[in-house]
């Protein structure tokens, strides 16, 4: 499930519910990326999530989201979160920004 919360004074906040709970850091830069009013948020399962779920992450647009899904279809399930960096265009910087919002479960 994806929820979008809007406020005229702030950019939209997205809440992703896919698999597993995680503590969200309370930093303004990440609050605009994916946030909720509470301290818990559910993570994106990189082995089963559809492309549009990945697009909600900072630095992941439609092209990268499709590449993740295609990689998974061609190579098989990810064995580690770090393996996501084998997808063309997803480097260490992007991975560092999104890794806390991902799971393999």
N, C-alpha and C positions, 0 to 999 in steps of 0.2 A: 504494500500500500504506500502511496505517496500523498502527503498532505502539503498544501502550500498555504502559508499564512502571510497576509499582506498588510502593510502599514504604509501610509503615504510618506512618512518621514524616514523610512528605512527600506532597503531592498527586500524583496520577498525572502522568506525563510522557508527552507525545505526540510521536511522530516521524512526519512526513508525508513520503512519497516520491511525488512526482508528476513534476516536471521540473526540471532544472538544479540545480547545487550552489551553496551560499552559505555564507559564514562566519557563524557565530552569535555574537552578542555574549554575553559571559559576565557578564550582570547577573542578580541573583536574581529580579527582577520578570519578566523575559522567560524565565528558565529554567523557571518553572512553566507558562508558556504553551505553548511548543514547545521541546523540548530533546532532545539526544542526548548520549551519553557522549563522542562524538568531536566534532571541530571542524566537521565538514561536515554539512549537512542539505539535502535536496532541497526545492524550492519548489513552490507551488501555481500551476498555470497558470490564470489567470482566464478564459481563452478556451475552456477545455475541461473544467475540473474540475466534478464533480457537486456539488450543494448540500451534501451531508454533509461534504465536504472543507473547505468554508468554515467550517462550524460548529466546527471545531477551533481557529480563530483567536480570540484574545481580543476580546471585544466583538461577535462575530458569532454570533447564535443562529439557530434554524431560520427565523425570519421574514426576517431580513436575507439569509441564505443563499439562500432562494428568490427574493428580490428581485434578487439578483445574477444568478441564472440566467435569470429572466424578462427582465431588462434586456438580457442578452446575446441572448436569443431574439428580442426585439422590435426592438432597435436594431442588432444585429450585434456582431461581435467588438470588444473594447476596443482602441482604438488607442494608449492609454497607460495606465499604472497609475493616474495621477491621475483618469482618466475614471471610475474606480470611485466617486468622490465624487458622481457624478451619480445614483447609486442612492439612493433615498429612505432616510434614516436613517444613511447612512455619511458622516460629516463629517470635517473635518480631523484631529480628535483620534483617531478610530478608524483613519483611514487611516494616520496617522503610526505607530500601534502595530503595524500589520500589513504595511506596505509592504515591509519587508525579507524577508517570507516569501512574496512573490508574484512572478510572472513572466508575460510575455506569450508566451513561446516555445511 
